Amino acid sequence: MALMITDECINCDVCEPECPNDAISMGELYYEIDPLRCTECVGHFDTPQCVEICPVACIPVNPAHVESHETLWQKFERLHREREAAQPSSA
């Protein structure tokens, strides 16, 4: 299940730097979560860091992107491989 940020967001800027997958970015009016990058912090933390730090509790599960823990883990692995492939090799 990817997460989403509702229109209750106050644009406090605390969630974006907490996301280990760079899934959070500023949208037109408030922050948004890219469901293709959100793993709910699976592979990084026990709980979603954006939810933990959000002062207005505006980050629920996105009902349009319901995913199992296994699917979230597979997404984490894919993102991790992509990140490694994008880094220049040190020779």
N, C-alpha and C positions, 0 to 999 in steps of 0.2 A: 504494500500500500504506500504509494507516494503521499506525501503531505501536501497541503496547500495553505496559502495565507489568505485570510478573508479580508473584506473591506474594513474590518475593525482595526487593521494595522495602522499604527501611528508613525510609521517611518522612523523609528528610533535608531535604526542602523546597527542593532546588536546581533541580529541573526545572521546576516550575510557572512561576516568573518568566522563565525562558528561552524559553518558548513564544510565538512571535509571533502565534499564532492563538487564544490563550486556550483551547487544547484540553485542557489538563491541569488537573485539579481533584482535591481530596481526596475519595476515595471512603469507603466505610464502614470499610475496614480499611487501605487504602493508596491512593496516588495512582492515578488512572485517566486514560486518554486518550479523548476523544470522537472516534470515527472520522469523524464528519461535519465536524469542524473540523481534523483533522490532515492536513497536506499534506507531512509529512516535511520541513518548512521550504522546500519548493519555492516560489520566488518571493521568498524572504527570504535564505536562506543555501545554501551548497553541500552542507552536511551537516546532518542533524537535530541541533539544539542540545541537546536533552534527552539524546540518546545520547552526545554528546560530553562532557557534564558529569556524567553518572550515575556515582557511585563504585562501584556494585555490578554494573554492566552487566545491568540487568534490563529493558531496553527493546528487545525484538525487534520484527520485523515481525509484524503481526497477520494470521494466515493466513485469518481470516474476512473480511478487507477488503483483498484484493489489488487494487491499482490501478496503472495505467500512469503514466509520467511526465506524459503529456498529460492524463490524468484529474486528477492532483494539481494540475497547472497550472490547469485549469479550476476546480477547487475553490478555489484561491488567488484567482483572479479574482472568483469569486462572493463569497467572504468579504470581499475588498477593496471590492467594490461595496456590500455590505451595511454595512460599517463607514463608508464615505463617506456613505451615505444616512442613517445614524443620527446623524451629527454635525450639530449646528446650523449653519446657514449664517450666515456673517458678512456683514452688509449695512451 
